[in-house]
Amino acid sequence: MHKLKKWKILQSKMVLDNFWCKVRQDEIELPNGKIIDDFFVIVRPEIALILPVTNNQEIVFVRQYRHGVGEILLELPAGRFDAAYESAETAAVRELKEETGYTAEKVIKLATLYDNPVKDTNNIHLFMAENVRKIGEQNLDITEEIEVVLIPVESVIKKITLGEISVSGSVAALFLGLNYLNTNQHEN
């Protein structure tokens, strides 16, 4: 059996360092001894994502333009945060309120996943909140123009299979959250 080994970082330098994007260039030695002097890694902040479910069994989604892919996408509320100053759960609840005007009293941790482990450094923290309710208006960042969309829980899987919901973090949270809801309904 072959034992996997980590790559060895010989040298590392930040080649782009601004608020919107940080890129690190690593010189690495592979386990087979070969050297790669230009392996680029995107240093990204942690992401908190929340799956908000209302008393009416509707999920609160956001629809917004995503410049990287040049598309308007339907996804769950989410945003970046600095773990040195804010917990993932606090960030998820904050993003829900800012992007939708809804609040969550009880939050359940679903999972922490790697966002894109090939080239990115961050995790995506997935949460679910039941019985969310609207308490105010959106408080959007300068780059955000967001439409709030309520979708019945029973319609979500079809929207994923049709490609109407296609952002990977949202899809992962939806499957985990729907599984949680189904498991808890059968236990009660």
N, C-alpha and C positions, 0 to 999 in steps of 0.2 A: 504494500500500500504506500502510495506517495504522500508524504507529509507536506502540506502547504506551508509556505513561509511568507511573511510580510516583506514588502519592499523596504529597502534601506534608503533613507533620505541622506544624501551626501551634502547637499547645499540647498538652501531655500531663500528666495527673495521675493518681496512684494513688488510686482511690476505695474500694478494699477491699484490705487488706494483712494477711492472717494466714497461719498455717502451711498451712491447708487450701485457701485460695483467695486469689489475687491478681488484681484486676481494674483495668485501666488505662482511663481515658477519654481518647480522643484527639479533638482538633478538627483536622479534615483539610480540605485543599483538593484537590478532584478535578481531573484534567487539564482538564476543561471549565470550571474556574473556580468551580464550586459549592462551598459550604462545608457540611460536616456537623460539628456541634459535639458530637455524642454517639455516636461510634463506640467501642464497648466491646471491649477485647481482654483475653483471659484469659492472664495471664503464668504459664506452667506450667513445671515443671522438666523436664529431659530424662528420657526413658524408655529403659531397656535391657530388651530382650526376648530370650529364648533358646529355641531349638528343640532340646531334648535327645533324642538317639536312643540307645537301649541296644544292647548286643551282639546282643540278640534281635530287633532291628529293631522295637522298640516306641518310641513317642514318649511322653515323660513330660509329662502335662497336669496342670493344676490346675483344680478345680471350686470356685467360690466365689460368694458373694452379691455383687452389684454394685448398690449403693444408687441410683446415678443412674438406672438403668433398672428397678430393683426386681425383678431377675431373678437366678437362680443360673445362672452361665455356665461353660462349658468353654473354657479358654484356655491359652496357654503361660505359663510363669513369667515375670514381668516386674515392674519397679518403677522408682520415681523415683530420680534421683541428681543430685548437684551436680558438674558437670564441673570445677569449680575444685579439688575434693578427690579425685575418683575418675574413672578412665577408664570409658568405656561398657562395655568388655569385662570389667573387674573387677566392675562393678556387675551385669552379666548373670550372671556366675558366682556372685556373692554371693547374688543373688535366687534362683537355682536351688537353692543349698544351704539358704537360709533357708526357702523355701516347700516344698521337697520332701525334703530330706535327701540329695539326689544331688549328685555332683560331676562336673566336666568337666576333663579334662586338656588336650585340644586343642579350641580354639574357632576357628571360622571366621566372619569378618565377611560377612554376606549383603548388607546395605544400610543406608543411613540415609535415612529417609523423613520427610516432614512428617506429623505426626499429624493435625492439622485446621487447615490454613493460613488458613482464612477468619477465624477468631477466636482461635486459639491460637498461642503463640509458639514452641513446642517441637518437637523432633525425636524420632523413635522409632528407636532403634538396634537392628537385628535381627542376631542371631547364631545359629549352629548349633553344636552339640557332638555328636560321635559317641562311641560307646562309654562313655556315662555310666554311673555305678554309684552305688548307695546306700551312703553311708558313715556315716549318722547319722540323727537325728530332725529334724523340722521345728523351726525357731526363729521363730515367728510374731509379728508385730506385734499390738498390742492390738485393731486393727480387723480382723484376719484370722482366719478359720476356713476352712481349706483342706483339701479332699479330694484326694489324689494319685490320678490315673487313668492307667493305661498302655493305650495304644491301638496296635494293629499299624499299621505304616506304610501297608500296602495298604488299610486301612479309612478313612483320613483324608479322601480326596476325597469319598467317599460321605457322610461325616458333615458335610462342608461343604455339599454340595448339598442335604442334608436339613435344613439349618439348625441342626444340633446343635453346630456350631462356627461362631460368627457374629461374633466380635470381630475387627475389621478388621486390627489389627496382627498377630494370630495367623494370620489367613488369609493375609496377605501373606508372613509368614515361612514358613508351610507351603509355599506355592507355590514360593517361592525355594529353600527347603531341599530339597524333593522334586526340583526341577529339578537342583540341585547333586548330589544323590545319584544320579539317573538318568544325568547326564552323566559322573560319575566311575566308575560301574559299567560303562558302555559303553567307557570308555577303558582299563580294566584288563583 
